[in-house]
């Protein structure tokens, strides 16, 4: 019951409300998904607390809580709280600072949540999420604990969080920062959503840039729409673990992850709109040449996405199969036989390609599970050391000696799965080749029979 970015985004919108009351569950009325609140910070804006956070676990349709998918969600700056606001300003503009002081709060919250999960079945923190000021701090703690899924929104002062390495000052830096190993981990595990407009975040000391993770940019609202602008966890349209690209295309807006063809389609819509009269002053100087928008796309949203060759080919097969079926409705004689042959071959080739895609996806699932297990082992070991007050380090290590990847991960089963996948793929490839060959024979025989009537 793995949580995805879309669910994390919903929970980000609930942190401030549910960190400040004793409600045991959170419900998404649109999806009917419920979450049990495992842990929370006081969340009182009138207190000295500068961090608001909740830890939740999803509840399945039978009412069972999946503690293995516990997520820590941390809110951003509390503008009404002088201490919280001051930390945000310091993180952005104090050259001797780096990560916000909130980092230790988040580290403590992680540890307190782990203690609450100690007696829960398969208790494990699988996801962490931060917004604004809490983004870099969450990234730091998640990297330390090897949390497999990190979903952040509009990280504030993230450039400053890597200050020692940007300035070349490595030794004797007095504050915490994101190290190269942290950044390497985040580049593999963190997805960060931000608006192209940057708005408030432009003043975070790094011009709103985010130097780690997979950054996904969505088209911001033009102009001064409000003091905070698009600096909001709910601004991006998310579907699953990525942007809802179809939504952005439908609304003629850009976002990261578009193919060249998709960018051109949106760019032409923008150019067409610019040619028409508009009462919106923000559009008066928009270009009427679609190529202008195409050129700007890469600078703002990143490189054009390359369509996955296998998935693109599957789409092409679907189109071909649909077209052949349509032609068969009115075809007869030799043409019908030829079309049936083409149909059989397309279906066979599609089956072979689907096997390739399936094998690739299963391998990715195995790799993901392996990473999750590594994180769980790391978390248990750290928890054992934090709770083992009456044992020496060597005694704890002795107890944990058999709790390692080599003892918990069955490499033989992994090898068996990969072997079976390869065999499955090979069988479908052979089947596809035989069916295609049979289809060719049908056409050849038909041609031979036709010659008898000449």
PyMOL commands that set and color helices and strands:
alter all, ss='L'
color gray80, all
select helices_A, chain A and resi 5-12+15-18+67-69+82-93+102-117+133-145+160-166+180-189+199-203+245-250+260-275+281-283+290-301+309-328+333-387+393-400+405-408+411-451
alter helices_A, ss='H'
color red, helices_A
select strands_A, chain A and resi 25-27+34-40+53-59+70-74+125-130+149-153+190-195+214-218+238-239+242-243
alter strands_A, ss='S'
color yellow, strands_A
deselect
rebuild
show_as cartoon
